[in-house]
Amino acid sequence: MENLFWSYETQVDVVFVCCIIHNHIMGVDPNDFLMEEICSKSKPIRRTINLSQREEREENRGWITKREMIASTIWNDYNTQRN
């Protein structure tokens, strides 16, 4: 394993804090000039459709599945590189 500048725990904290800052900026001012610069190629997501509770649950399950798949992939890659 290569010698990293920051420990693994610190790297995890940095990613976590970046997510918090991103979510804060999007909550306070989704049209912030920095976000416009970073996301200029993507279209803003505006949800105007009201979903039924059943549809919302199904959508949430889909996102949970996707998140778990990504986390599993990252964890497996991490374990592979560690060994």
CYANA upper distance limits for C-alpha pairs under 8 A (distance plus 0.5 A):
  1 MET  CA     81 GLN  CA      7.77
  1 MET  CA     82 ARG  CA      6.81
  6 TRP  CA     10 THR  CA      6.46
  6 TRP  CA     11 GLN  CA      6.79
  7 SER  CA     11 GLN  CA      6.81
  8 TYR  CA     12 VAL  CA      6.78
  9 GLU  CA     13 ASP  CA      6.78
 10 THR  CA     14 VAL  CA      6.68
 11 GLN  CA     15 VAL  CA      6.92
 12 VAL  CA     16 PHE  CA      6.67
 13 ASP  CA     17 VAL  CA      6.55
 14 VAL  CA     18 CYS  CA      6.65
 15 VAL  CA     19 CYS  CA      6.84
 16 PHE  CA     20 ILE  CA      6.87
 17 VAL  CA     21 ILE  CA      6.64
 18 CYS  CA     22 HIS  CA      6.57
 19 CYS  CA     23 ASN  CA      6.61
 20 ILE  CA     24 HIS  CA      6.57
 21 ILE  CA     25 ILE  CA      6.63
 22 HIS  CA     26 MET  CA      6.69
 23 ASN  CA     27 GLY  CA      6.54
 24 HIS  CA     28 VAL  CA      6.52
 25 ILE  CA     29 ASP  CA      6.13
 25 ILE  CA     30 PRO  CA      6.95
 25 ILE  CA     32 ASP  CA      7.76
 26 MET  CA     30 PRO  CA      4.68
 26 MET  CA     31 ASN  CA      8.17
 26 MET  CA     32 ASP  CA      8.30
 30 PRO  CA     35 MET  CA      7.77
 31 ASN  CA     35 MET  CA      7.25
 31 ASN  CA     36 GLU  CA      6.93
 32 ASP  CA     36 GLU  CA      6.78
 33 PHE  CA     37 GLU  CA      6.70
 34 LEU  CA     38 ILE  CA      6.73
 35 MET  CA     39 CYS  CA      6.24
 35 MET  CA     40 SER  CA      8.30
 36 GLU  CA     40 SER  CA      5.68
 39 CYS  CA     43 LYS  CA      8.35
 51 LEU  CA     55 GLU  CA      6.18
 51 LEU  CA     56 GLU  CA      6.28
 52 SER  CA     56 GLU  CA      6.59
 53 GLN  CA     57 ARG  CA      6.62
 54 ARG  CA     58 GLU  CA      6.75
 55 GLU  CA     59 GLU  CA      6.64
 56 GLU  CA     60 ASN  CA      6.59
 57 ARG  CA     61 ARG  CA      6.64
 58 GLU  CA     62 GLY  CA      6.80
 59 GLU  CA     63 TRP  CA      6.91
 60 ASN  CA     64 ILE  CA      6.61
 61 ARG  CA     65 THR  CA      6.60
 62 GLY  CA     66 LYS  CA      6.73
 63 TRP  CA     67 ARG  CA      6.54
 64 ILE  CA     68 GLU  CA      6.58
 65 THR  CA     69 MET  CA      6.63
 66 LYS  CA     70 ILE  CA      6.78
 67 ARG  CA     71 ALA  CA      6.63
 68 GLU  CA     72 SER  CA      6.46
 69 MET  CA     73 THR  CA      6.66
 70 ILE  CA     74 ILE  CA      6.69
 71 ALA  CA     75 TRP  CA      6.55
 72 SER  CA     76 ASN  CA      6.54
 73 THR  CA     77 ASP  CA      6.62
 74 ILE  CA     78 TYR  CA      6.59
 75 TRP  CA     79 ASN  CA      6.71
 76 ASN  CA     80 THR  CA      6.57
 77 ASP  CA     81 GLN  CA      6.68
 78 TYR  CA     82 ARG  CA      6.66
 79 ASN  CA     83 ASN  CA      6.85
